[in-house]
Amino acid sequence: MQEALQRRRSRETPLETAARLRAELGIELRGQARNTLPPSVYDELSGED
């Protein structure tokens, strides 16, 4: 709990939060995972064409 409160006080950015969680869980991003998806993928997921 203390750790969560300290992070809130330090205003951890979403990018920093994601990096910290990946490190805690032992998850590594490979090159392909760092690339953003094209807009057409999101359109397909939402049902828009």
N, CA, C, O and CB atoms as a CASP TS submission, in Angstrom:
PFRMAT TS
TARGET T0000
AUTHOR 0000-0000-0000
METHOD Language model
MODEL 1
PARENT N/A
ATOM      1  N   MET     1       0.820  -1.188   0.000  1.00  0.00           N
ATOM      2  CA  MET     1       0.000   0.000   0.000  1.00  0.00           C
ATOM      3  C   MET     1       0.869   1.258   0.000  1.00  0.00           C
ATOM      4  O   MET     1       0.582   2.224  -0.707  1.00  0.00           O
ATOM      5  CB  MET     1      -0.936  -0.005   1.202  1.00  0.00           C
ATOM      6  N   GLN     2       1.924   1.232   0.795  1.00  0.00           N
ATOM      7  CA  GLN     2       2.815   2.388   0.861  1.00  0.00           C
ATOM      8  C   GLN     2       3.437   2.669  -0.499  1.00  0.00           C
ATOM      9  O   GLN     2       3.608   3.824  -0.890  1.00  0.00           O
ATOM     10  CB  GLN     2       3.911   2.162   1.905  1.00  0.00           C
ATOM     11  N   GLU     3       3.775   1.589  -1.221  1.00  0.00           N
ATOM     12  CA  GLU     3       4.370   1.753  -2.554  1.00  0.00           C
ATOM     13  C   GLU     3       3.387   2.444  -3.497  1.00  0.00           C
ATOM     14  O   GLU     3       3.780   3.318  -4.269  1.00  0.00           O
ATOM     15  CB  GLU     3       4.793   0.382  -3.134  1.00  0.00           C
ATOM     16  N   ALA     4       2.138   2.064  -3.439  1.00  0.00           N
ATOM     17  CA  ALA     4       1.122   2.672  -4.299  1.00  0.00           C
ATOM     18  C   ALA     4       0.945   4.153  -3.975  1.00  0.00           C
ATOM     19  O   ALA     4       0.814   4.978  -4.878  1.00  0.00           O
ATOM     20  CB  ALA     4      -0.216   1.937  -4.149  1.00  0.00           C
ATOM     21  N   LEU     5       0.942   4.480  -2.711  1.00  0.00           N
ATOM     22  CA  LEU     5       0.798   5.881  -2.319  1.00  0.00           C
ATOM     23  C   LEU     5       2.001   6.706  -2.760  1.00  0.00           C
ATOM     24  O   LEU     5       1.851   7.841  -3.212  1.00  0.00           O
ATOM     25  CB  LEU     5       0.615   5.993  -0.807  1.00  0.00           C
ATOM     26  N   GLN     6       3.187   6.135  -2.628  1.00  0.00           N
ATOM     27  CA  GLN     6       4.391   6.849  -3.048  1.00  0.00           C
ATOM     28  C   GLN     6       4.376   7.102  -4.554  1.00  0.00           C
ATOM     29  O   GLN     6       4.749   8.186  -5.002  1.00  0.00           O
ATOM     30  CB  GLN     6       5.647   6.058  -2.656  1.00  0.00           C
ATOM     31  N   ARG     7       3.948   6.112  -5.337  1.00  0.00           N
ATOM     32  CA  ARG     7       3.875   6.289  -6.793  1.00  0.00           C
ATOM     33  C   ARG     7       2.878   7.382  -7.154  1.00  0.00           C
ATOM     34  O   ARG     7       3.123   8.180  -8.058  1.00  0.00           O
ATOM     35  CB  ARG     7       3.482   4.969  -7.481  1.00  0.00           C
ATOM     36  N   ARG     8       1.764   7.413  -6.449  1.00  0.00           N
ATOM     37  CA  ARG     8       0.753   8.435  -6.727  1.00  0.00           C
ATOM     38  C   ARG     8       1.322   9.825  -6.452  1.00  0.00           C
ATOM     39  O   ARG     8       1.062  10.768  -7.201  1.00  0.00           O
ATOM     40  CB  ARG     8      -0.517   8.195  -5.876  1.00  0.00           C
ATOM     41  N   ARG     9       2.086   9.946  -5.394  1.00  0.00           N
ATOM     42  CA  ARG     9       2.684  11.236  -5.057  1.00  0.00           C
ATOM     43  C   ARG     9       3.715  11.662  -6.087  1.00  0.00           C
ATOM     44  O   ARG     9       3.860  12.852  -6.367  1.00  0.00           O
ATOM     45  CB  ARG     9       3.325  11.176  -3.683  1.00  0.00           C
ATOM     46  N   SER    10       4.423  10.713  -6.645  1.00  0.00           N
ATOM     47  CA  SER    10       5.483  11.055  -7.601  1.00  0.00           C
ATOM     48  C   SER    10       4.938  11.235  -9.015  1.00  0.00           C
ATOM     49  O   SER    10       5.691  11.586  -9.924  1.00  0.00           O
ATOM     50  CB  SER    10       6.561   9.974  -7.600  1.00  0.00           C
ATOM     51  N   ARG    11       3.657  11.004  -9.212  1.00  0.00           N
ATOM     52  CA  ARG    11       2.999  11.216 -10.507  1.00  0.00           C
ATOM     53  C   ARG    11       3.653  10.390 -11.615  1.00  0.00           C
ATOM     54  O   ARG    11       4.119  10.930 -12.618  1.00  0.00           O
ATOM     55  CB  ARG    11       3.032  12.701 -10.880  1.00  0.00           C
ATOM     56  N   GLU    12       3.677   9.100 -11.419  1.00  0.00           N
ATOM     57  CA  GLU    12       4.213   8.182 -12.410  1.00  0.00           C
ATOM     58  C   GLU    12       3.389   8.296 -13.692  1.00  0.00           C
ATOM     59  O   GLU    12       2.159   8.259 -13.647  1.00  0.00           O
ATOM     60  CB  GLU    12       4.213   6.723 -11.875  1.00  0.00           C
ATOM     61  N   THR    13       4.063   8.433 -14.825  1.00  0.00           N
ATOM     62  CA  THR    13       3.360   8.541 -16.098  1.00  0.00           C
ATOM     63  C   THR    13       2.850   7.163 -16.517  1.00  0.00           C
ATOM     64  O   THR    13       3.362   6.153 -16.034  1.00  0.00           O
ATOM     65  CB  THR    13       4.285   9.142 -17.192  1.00  0.00           C
ATOM     66  N   PRO    14       1.856   7.099 -17.403  1.00  0.00           N
ATOM     67  CA  PRO    14       1.379   5.800 -17.892  1.00  0.00           C
ATOM     68  C   PRO    14       2.499   4.969 -18.522  1.00  0.00           C
ATOM     69  O   PRO    14       2.536   3.750 -18.354  1.00  0.00           O
ATOM     70  CB  PRO    14       0.262   6.007 -18.907  1.00  0.00           C
ATOM     71  N   LEU    15       3.396   5.613 -19.235  1.00  0.00           N
ATOM     72  CA  LEU    15       4.513   4.900 -19.860  1.00  0.00           C
ATOM     73  C   LEU    15       5.429   4.297 -18.797  1.00  0.00           C
ATOM     74  O   LEU    15       5.896   3.167 -18.939  1.00  0.00           O
ATOM     75  CB  LEU    15       5.313   5.847 -20.778  1.00  0.00           C
ATOM     76  N   GLU    16       5.678   5.050 -17.743  1.00  0.00           N
ATOM     77  CA  GLU    16       6.508   4.549 -16.647  1.00  0.00           C
ATOM     78  C   GLU    16       5.806   3.416 -15.903  1.00  0.00           C
ATOM     79  O   GLU    16       6.445   2.445 -15.497  1.00  0.00           O
ATOM     80  CB  GLU    16       6.853   5.686 -15.673  1.00  0.00           C
ATOM     81  N   THR    17       4.492   3.539 -15.725  1.00  0.00           N
ATOM     82  CA  THR    17       3.728   2.485 -15.063  1.00  0.00           C
ATOM     83  C   THR    17       3.801   1.192 -15.859  1.00  0.00           C
ATOM     84  O   THR    17       4.028   0.121 -15.296  1.00  0.00           O
ATOM     85  CB  THR    17       2.266   2.913 -14.877  1.00  0.00           C
ATOM     86  N   ALA    18       3.608   1.294 -17.168  1.00  0.00           N
ATOM     87  CA  ALA    18       3.666   0.107 -18.024  1.00  0.00           C
ATOM     88  C   ALA    18       5.047  -0.537 -17.972  1.00  0.00           C
ATOM     89  O   ALA    18       5.160  -1.760 -17.889  1.00  0.00           O
ATOM     90  CB  ALA    18       3.309   0.470 -19.472  1.00  0.00           C
ATOM     91  N   ALA    19       6.093   0.277 -18.022  1.00  0.00           N
ATOM     92  CA  ALA    19       7.459  -0.251 -17.968  1.00  0.00           C
ATOM     93  C   ALA    19       7.722  -0.941 -16.632  1.00  0.00           C
ATOM     94  O   ALA    19       8.351  -1.998 -16.593  1.00  0.00           O
ATOM     95  CB  ALA    19       8.481   0.876 -18.191  1.00  0.00           C
ATOM     96  N   ARG    20       7.245  -0.350 -15.543  1.00  0.00           N
ATOM     97  CA  ARG    20       7.442  -0.939 -14.223  1.00  0.00           C
ATOM     98  C   ARG    20       6.714  -2.275 -14.106  1.00  0.00           C
ATOM     99  O   ARG    20       7.264  -3.245 -13.584  1.00  0.00           O
ATOM    100  CB  ARG    20       6.958   0.023 -13.134  1.00  0.00           C
ATOM    101  N   LEU    21       5.477  -2.320 -14.595  1.00  0.00           N
ATOM    102  CA  LEU    21       4.712  -3.564 -14.522  1.00  0.00           C
ATOM    103  C   LEU    21       5.334  -4.657 -15.377  1.00  0.00           C
ATOM    104  O   LEU    21       5.384  -5.817 -14.968  1.00  0.00           O
ATOM    105  CB  LEU    21       3.275  -3.326 -14.957  1.00  0.00           C
ATOM    106  N   ARG    22       5.813  -4.288 -16.569  1.00  0.00           N
ATOM    107  CA  ARG    22       6.491  -5.280 -17.410  1.00  0.00           C
ATOM    108  C   ARG    22       7.729  -5.822 -16.710  1.00  0.00           C
ATOM    109  O   ARG    22       7.988  -7.025 -16.754  1.00  0.00           O
ATOM    110  CB  ARG    22       6.878  -4.667 -18.768  1.00  0.00           C
ATOM    111  N   ALA    23       8.492  -4.950 -16.064  1.00  0.00           N
ATOM    112  CA  ALA    23       9.698  -5.384 -15.353  1.00  0.00           C
ATOM    113  C   ALA    23       9.336  -6.305 -14.187  1.00  0.00           C
ATOM    114  O   ALA    23       9.997  -7.322 -13.974  1.00  0.00           O
ATOM    115  CB  ALA    23      10.490  -4.163 -14.840  1.00  0.00           C
ATOM    116  N   GLU    24       8.297  -5.958 -13.436  1.00  0.00           N
ATOM    117  CA  GLU    24       7.875  -6.779 -12.299  1.00  0.00           C
ATOM    118  C   GLU    24       7.415  -8.158 -12.747  1.00  0.00           C
ATOM    119  O   GLU    24       7.650  -9.149 -12.055  1.00  0.00           O
ATOM    120  CB  GLU    24       6.756  -6.085 -11.532  1.00  0.00           C
ATOM    121  N   LEU    25       6.759  -8.225 -13.902  1.00  0.00           N
ATOM    122  CA  LEU    25       6.218  -9.487 -14.398  1.00  0.00           C
ATOM    123  C   LEU    25       7.178 -10.227 -15.316  1.00  0.00           C
ATOM    124  O   LEU    25       6.887 -11.339 -15.757  1.00  0.00           O
ATOM    125  CB  LEU    25       4.930  -9.236 -15.123  1.00  0.00           C
ATOM    126  N   GLY    26       8.319  -9.615 -15.606  1.00  0.00           N
ATOM    127  CA  GLY    26       9.315 -10.264 -16.458  1.00  0.00           C
ATOM    128  C   GLY    26       8.922 -10.302 -17.920  1.00  0.00           C
ATOM    129  O   GLY    26       9.304 -11.224 -18.640  1.00  0.00           O
ATOM    130  N   ILE    27       8.166  -9.316 -18.369  1.00  0.00           N
ATOM    131  CA  ILE    27       7.712  -9.260 -19.759  1.00  0.00           C
ATOM    132  C   ILE    27       8.622  -8.326 -20.542  1.00  0.00           C
ATOM    133  O   ILE    27       8.862  -7.192 -20.129  1.00  0.00           O
ATOM    134  CB  ILE    27       6.231  -8.789 -19.848  1.00  0.00           C
ATOM    135  N   GLU    28       9.126  -8.806 -21.672  1.00  0.00           N
ATOM    136  CA  GLU    28       9.969  -7.980 -22.534  1.00  0.00           C
ATOM    137  C   GLU    28       9.228  -7.678 -23.825  1.00  0.00           C
ATOM    138  O   GLU    28       8.604  -8.562 -24.413  1.00  0.00           O
ATOM    139  CB  GLU    28      11.318  -8.681 -22.830  1.00  0.00           C
ATOM    140  N   LEU    29       9.298  -6.428 -24.264  1.00  0.00           N
ATOM    141  CA  LEU    29       8.707  -6.055 -25.544  1.00  0.00           C
ATOM    142  C   LEU    29       9.717  -6.324 -26.646  1.00  0.00           C
ATOM    143  O   LEU    29      10.869  -5.895 -26.572  1.00  0.00           O
ATOM    144  CB  LEU    29       8.265  -4.564 -25.548  1.00  0.00           C
ATOM    145  N   ARG    30       9.278  -7.026 -27.648  1.00  0.00           N
ATOM    146  CA  ARG    30      10.135  -7.248 -28.809  1.00  0.00           C
ATOM    147  C   ARG    30       9.905  -6.107 -29.789  1.00  0.00           C
ATOM    148  O   ARG    30       8.981  -5.313 -29.613  1.00  0.00           O
ATOM    149  CB  ARG    30       9.847  -8.637 -29.480  1.00  0.00           C
ATOM    150  N   GLY    31      10.729  -6.020 -30.807  1.00  0.00           N
ATOM    151  CA  GLY    31      10.649  -4.944 -31.782  1.00  0.00           C
ATOM    152  C   GLY    31       9.271  -4.761 -32.380  1.00  0.00           C
ATOM    153  O   GLY    31       8.795  -3.634 -32.507  1.00  0.00           O
ATOM    154  N   GLN    32       8.622  -5.859 -32.751  1.00  0.00           N
ATOM    155  CA  GLN    32       7.308  -5.773 -33.390  1.00  0.00           C
ATOM    156  C   GLN    32       6.256  -5.241 -32.414  1.00  0.00           C
ATOM    157  O   GLN    32       5.332  -4.544 -32.832  1.00  0.00           O
ATOM    158  CB  GLN    32       6.885  -7.151 -33.926  1.00  0.00           C
ATOM    159  N   ALA    33       6.377  -5.550 -31.150  1.00  0.00           N
ATOM    160  CA  ALA    33       5.399  -5.099 -30.156  1.00  0.00           C
ATOM    161  C   ALA    33       5.468  -3.596 -29.931  1.00  0.00           C
ATOM    162  O   ALA    33       4.515  -2.998 -29.432  1.00  0.00           O
ATOM    163  CB  ALA    33       5.617  -5.824 -28.838  1.00  0.00           C
ATOM    164  N   ARG    34       6.571  -2.993 -30.290  1.00  0.00           N
ATOM    165  CA  ARG    34       6.734  -1.554 -30.086  1.00  0.00           C
ATOM    166  C   ARG    34       6.098  -0.739 -31.214  1.00  0.00           C
ATOM    167  O   ARG    34       5.945   0.476 -31.086  1.00  0.00           O
ATOM    168  CB  ARG    34       8.212  -1.209 -29.972  1.00  0.00           C
ATOM    169  N   ASN    35       5.728  -1.393 -32.314  1.00  0.00           N
ATOM    170  CA  ASN    35       5.112  -0.698 -33.446  1.00  0.00           C
ATOM    171  C   ASN    35       3.621  -0.520 -33.202  1.00  0.00           C
ATOM    172  O   ASN    35       2.954  -1.430 -32.710  1.00  0.00           O
ATOM    173  CB  ASN    35       5.353  -1.470 -34.761  1.00  0.00           C
ATOM    174  N   THR    36       3.105   0.641 -33.543  1.00  0.00           N
ATOM    175  CA  THR    36       1.674   0.871 -33.389  1.00  0.00           C
ATOM    176  C   THR    36       0.909   0.177 -34.510  1.00  0.00           C
ATOM    177  O   THR    36       1.439  -0.051 -35.598  1.00  0.00           O
ATOM    178  CB  THR    36       1.362   2.381 -33.376  1.00  0.00           C
ATOM    179  N   LEU    37      -0.333  -0.148 -34.225  1.00  0.00           N
ATOM    180  CA  LEU    37      -1.178  -0.790 -35.224  1.00  0.00           C
ATOM    181  C   LEU    37      -1.757   0.265 -36.157  1.00  0.00           C
ATOM    182  O   LEU    37      -1.971   1.407 -35.751  1.00  0.00           O
ATOM    183  CB  LEU    37      -2.307  -1.603 -34.552  1.00  0.00           C
ATOM    184  N   PRO    38      -2.012  -0.116 -37.409  1.00  0.00           N
ATOM    185  CA  PRO    38      -2.620   0.839 -38.332  1.00  0.00           C
ATOM    186  C   PRO    38      -4.076   1.116 -37.925  1.00  0.00           C
ATOM    187  O   PRO    38      -4.711   0.271 -37.293  1.00  0.00           O
ATOM    188  CB  PRO    38      -2.553   0.304 -39.787  1.00  0.00           C
ATOM    189  N   PRO    39      -4.601   2.278 -38.280  1.00  0.00           N
ATOM    190  CA  PRO    39      -5.980   2.631 -37.916  1.00  0.00           C
ATOM    191  C   PRO    39      -7.013   1.609 -38.396  1.00  0.00           C
ATOM    192  O   PRO    39      -8.052   1.443 -37.757  1.00  0.00           O
ATOM    193  CB  PRO    39      -6.323   3.989 -38.483  1.00  0.00           C
ATOM    194  N   SER    40      -6.748   0.927 -39.501  1.00  0.00           N
ATOM    195  CA  SER    40      -7.710  -0.046 -40.024  1.00  0.00           C
ATOM    196  C   SER    40      -7.976  -1.173 -39.025  1.00  0.00           C
ATOM    197  O   SER    40      -9.076  -1.726 -39.000  1.00  0.00           O
ATOM    198  CB  SER    40      -7.202  -0.631 -41.343  1.00  0.00           C
ATOM    199  N   VAL    41      -6.993  -1.515 -38.211  1.00  0.00           N
ATOM    200  CA  VAL    41      -7.181  -2.562 -37.203  1.00  0.00           C
ATOM    201  C   VAL    41      -8.214  -2.114 -36.175  1.00  0.00           C
ATOM    202  O   VAL    41      -9.096  -2.887 -35.802  1.00  0.00           O
ATOM    203  CB  VAL    41      -5.839  -2.905 -36.508  1.00  0.00           C
ATOM    204  N   TYR    42      -8.109  -0.878 -35.718  1.00  0.00           N
ATOM    205  CA  TYR    42      -9.065  -0.358 -34.742  1.00  0.00           C
ATOM    206  C   TYR    42     -10.451  -0.213 -35.363  1.00  0.00           C
ATOM    207  O   TYR    42     -11.457  -0.446 -34.692  1.00  0.00           O
ATOM    208  CB  TYR    42      -8.588   0.993 -34.192  1.00  0.00           C
ATOM    209  N   ASP    43     -10.512   0.167 -36.634  1.00  0.00           N
ATOM    210  CA  ASP    43     -11.796   0.264 -37.323  1.00  0.00           C
ATOM    211  C   ASP    43     -12.466  -1.104 -37.389  1.00  0.00           C
ATOM    212  O   ASP    43     -13.671  -1.226 -37.174  1.00  0.00           O
ATOM    213  CB  ASP    43     -11.611   0.839 -38.741  1.00  0.00           C
ATOM    214  N   GLU    44     -11.673  -2.131 -37.689  1.00  0.00           N
ATOM    215  CA  GLU    44     -12.211  -3.485 -37.782  1.00  0.00           C
ATOM    216  C   GLU    44     -12.716  -3.958 -36.415  1.00  0.00           C
ATOM    217  O   GLU    44     -13.770  -4.589 -36.331  1.00  0.00           O
ATOM    218  CB  GLU    44     -11.140  -4.453 -38.324  1.00  0.00           C
ATOM    219  N   LEU    45     -11.979  -3.661 -35.358  1.00  0.00           N
ATOM    220  CA  LEU    45     -12.398  -4.055 -34.015  1.00  0.00           C
ATOM    221  C   LEU    45     -13.690  -3.361 -33.590  1.00  0.00           C
ATOM    222  O   LEU    45     -14.512  -3.951 -32.890  1.00  0.00           O
ATOM    223  CB  LEU    45     -11.297  -3.746 -33.016  1.00  0.00           C
ATOM    224  N   SER    46     -13.867  -2.120 -34.010  1.00  0.00           N
ATOM    225  CA  SER    46     -15.053  -1.368 -33.609  1.00  0.00           C
ATOM    226  C   SER    46     -16.244  -1.628 -34.529  1.00  0.00           C
ATOM    227  O   SER    46     -17.357  -1.184 -34.246  1.00  0.00           O
ATOM    228  CB  SER    46     -14.741   0.114 -33.584  1.00  0.00           C
ATOM    229  N   GLY    47     -16.012  -2.345 -35.630  1.00  0.00           N
ATOM    230  CA  GLY    47     -17.091  -2.637 -36.556  1.00  0.00           C
ATOM    231  C   GLY    47     -17.228  -1.623 -37.666  1.00  0.00           C
ATOM    232  O   GLY    47     -18.122  -1.743 -38.504  1.00  0.00           O
ATOM    233  N   GLU    48     -16.363  -0.629 -37.694  1.00  0.00           N
ATOM    234  CA  GLU    48     -16.388   0.366 -38.763  1.00  0.00           C
ATOM    235  C   GLU    48     -15.544  -0.127 -39.929  1.00  0.00           C
ATOM    236  O   GLU    48     -14.545  -0.821 -39.738  1.00  0.00           O
ATOM    237  CB  GLU    48     -15.875   1.741 -38.259  1.00  0.00           C
ATOM    238  N   ASP    49     -15.953   0.233 -41.123  1.00  0.00           N
ATOM    239  CA  ASP    49     -15.173  -0.186 -42.303  1.00  0.00           C
ATOM    240  C   ASP    49     -14.643   0.971 -43.055  1.00  0.00           C
ATOM    241  O   ASP    49     -13.969   0.792 -44.069  1.00  0.00           O
ATOM    242  CB  ASP    49     -15.997  -1.026 -43.222  1.00  0.00           C
TER
END
